[in-house]
Amino acid sequence: MSKHSSVLLFRHKIESGGRFTQSRQRTWFFIARLLDEGDRTAVYPYSRLKPIRSRDEVREAVLDETLPLETEFGRQLIESLYDVIWRLNTGNGVATSHTVVAPEGRTAPYEWAKHYVAAQIIFLSRKEAERLSYPETIPMIEEFRRAVVQSPRFQQGDRKGWFIQLSPAGLRLENRPGFGGSLIIGGCASSRARAAQRFSRGCTLISEILFDLQEAEGVIPAPPYEHPTVA
């Protein structure tokens, strides 16, 4: 479930405005517009896409991306990202397709931050027809947004130094244009270690919000999604 070799995510400009100014550093939740990625548009399906049939399989599916973070900060700190991926795959509406970790040295979106640790997750509707329609993608993004802003955890959590960005994501579906959702969770700080801690804190909040939503709606965990195979 990791990235295809031709995929370069993280090109989305937050709110299409690049880096934030000092006056906006308290803002932490963003809805971004769809941007044309051109030749770097994410491909789906792809040969390295791995199924996620259990929580234990999440790490294996994305380890080629997350291993550098585990090596630098320890596996325990990255488990919260695996929780987010698992929660997205157990809902009835979506399944994840790509997970990409921001490369070390990526410029932080906040001017005051020297370091940035982040991951981007692409999620798709489980209904194949909806992936071909941009208008059908918007309700999926809006439902995610409502789940966050209506959660009691939204106001109660410690949000210092990290952010969440939601946006539509363009895809290439077997040479056809398609659409999914993009979730970016990032932590920013004066050191890599602190940025990683804030990143993990953001992942934990999103995981808890998704869990609360599933519990409140009485959602029965969806069966594992079987992605198309690529020869």
Secondary structure as GFF3:
##gff-version 3
##sequence-region A 1 231
A	DSSP	three_ten_helix	14	16	.	.	.	ID=ss1
A	DSSP	three_ten_helix	22	24	.	.	.	ID=ss2
A	DSSP	beta_strand	29	31	.	.	.	ID=ss3
A	DSSP	three_ten_helix	38	40	.	.	.	ID=ss4
A	DSSP	beta_strand	42	44	.	.	.	ID=ss5
A	DSSP	alpha_helix	55	73	.	.	.	ID=ss6
A	DSSP	alpha_helix	75	90	.	.	.	ID=ss7
A	DSSP	beta_strand	94	101	.	.	.	ID=ss8
A	DSSP	beta_strand	115	125	.	.	.	ID=ss9
A	DSSP	three_ten_helix	128	132	.	.	.	ID=ss10
A	DSSP	alpha_helix	134	149	.	.	.	ID=ss11
A	DSSP	alpha_helix	153	156	.	.	.	ID=ss12
A	DSSP	beta_strand	162	173	.	.	.	ID=ss13
A	DSSP	beta_strand	176	189	.	.	.	ID=ss14
A	DSSP	alpha_helix	192	216	.	.	.	ID=ss15
###
